[in-house]
């Protein structure tokens, strides 16, 4: 979905579409939040499974 919006923003019509940019920012923020949560869970699981790594 992000890639689709990036492609649309690359067009002359999309480059001036404020709503498109807002949607893009929202999706990027959501993605970053999910990636941060995934990283936290990965660290927690690796510490739980392999206490020698702490």
Rosetta constraint file for C-alpha pairs under 8 A:
AtomPair CA 1 CA 5 HARMONIC 6.38 0.50
AtomPair CA 2 CA 6 HARMONIC 6.18 0.50
AtomPair CA 2 CA 24 HARMONIC 6.60 0.50
AtomPair CA 2 CA 27 HARMONIC 6.79 0.50
AtomPair CA 2 CA 28 HARMONIC 7.49 0.50
AtomPair CA 3 CA 7 HARMONIC 6.17 0.50
AtomPair CA 4 CA 8 HARMONIC 6.30 0.50
AtomPair CA 5 CA 9 HARMONIC 6.03 0.50
AtomPair CA 5 CA 20 HARMONIC 7.04 0.50
AtomPair CA 5 CA 24 HARMONIC 6.52 0.50
AtomPair CA 6 CA 10 HARMONIC 6.27 0.50
AtomPair CA 6 CA 24 HARMONIC 7.73 0.50
AtomPair CA 7 CA 11 HARMONIC 7.07 0.50
AtomPair CA 8 CA 13 HARMONIC 7.92 0.50
AtomPair CA 8 CA 14 HARMONIC 5.25 0.50
AtomPair CA 8 CA 15 HARMONIC 7.75 0.50
AtomPair CA 9 CA 13 HARMONIC 7.55 0.50
AtomPair CA 9 CA 14 HARMONIC 4.17 0.50
AtomPair CA 9 CA 15 HARMONIC 4.76 0.50
AtomPair CA 9 CA 16 HARMONIC 7.92 0.50
AtomPair CA 9 CA 17 HARMONIC 7.65 0.50
AtomPair CA 9 CA 20 HARMONIC 7.15 0.50
AtomPair CA 9 CA 21 HARMONIC 7.62 0.50
AtomPair CA 10 CA 14 HARMONIC 6.36 0.50
AtomPair CA 10 CA 15 HARMONIC 6.05 0.50
AtomPair CA 11 CA 15 HARMONIC 5.96 0.50
AtomPair CA 12 CA 16 HARMONIC 7.10 0.50
AtomPair CA 13 CA 17 HARMONIC 6.72 0.50
AtomPair CA 14 CA 20 HARMONIC 6.98 0.50
AtomPair CA 17 CA 21 HARMONIC 6.69 0.50
AtomPair CA 18 CA 22 HARMONIC 6.29 0.50
AtomPair CA 19 CA 23 HARMONIC 6.07 0.50
AtomPair CA 20 CA 24 HARMONIC 6.09 0.50
AtomPair CA 21 CA 25 HARMONIC 6.15 0.50
AtomPair CA 22 CA 26 HARMONIC 6.21 0.50
AtomPair CA 23 CA 27 HARMONIC 6.21 0.50
AtomPair CA 24 CA 28 HARMONIC 6.16 0.50
AtomPair CA 25 CA 29 HARMONIC 6.14 0.50
AtomPair CA 26 CA 30 HARMONIC 6.21 0.50
AtomPair CA 27 CA 31 HARMONIC 6.09 0.50
AtomPair CA 28 CA 32 HARMONIC 6.13 0.50
AtomPair CA 29 CA 33 HARMONIC 6.21 0.50
AtomPair CA 30 CA 34 HARMONIC 6.27 0.50
AtomPair CA 31 CA 35 HARMONIC 6.14 0.50
AtomPair CA 32 CA 36 HARMONIC 6.11 0.50
AtomPair CA 33 CA 37 HARMONIC 6.24 0.50
AtomPair CA 34 CA 38 HARMONIC 6.07 0.50
AtomPair CA 35 CA 39 HARMONIC 6.14 0.50
AtomPair CA 36 CA 40 HARMONIC 6.26 0.50
AtomPair CA 37 CA 41 HARMONIC 6.19 0.50
AtomPair CA 38 CA 42 HARMONIC 6.03 0.50
AtomPair CA 39 CA 43 HARMONIC 6.16 0.50
AtomPair CA 40 CA 44 HARMONIC 6.14 0.50
AtomPair CA 41 CA 45 HARMONIC 6.01 0.50
AtomPair CA 42 CA 46 HARMONIC 6.08 0.50
AtomPair CA 43 CA 47 HARMONIC 6.10 0.50
AtomPair CA 44 CA 48 HARMONIC 6.13 0.50
AtomPair CA 45 CA 49 HARMONIC 5.97 0.50
AtomPair CA 46 CA 50 HARMONIC 5.59 0.50
AtomPair CA 46 CA 51 HARMONIC 7.66 0.50
AtomPair CA 46 CA 53 HARMONIC 7.72 0.50
AtomPair CA 47 CA 51 HARMONIC 5.12 0.50
AtomPair CA 47 CA 52 HARMONIC 7.87 0.50
AtomPair CA 47 CA 53 HARMONIC 6.52 0.50
AtomPair CA 47 CA 54 HARMONIC 6.17 0.50
AtomPair CA 50 CA 54 HARMONIC 7.85 0.50
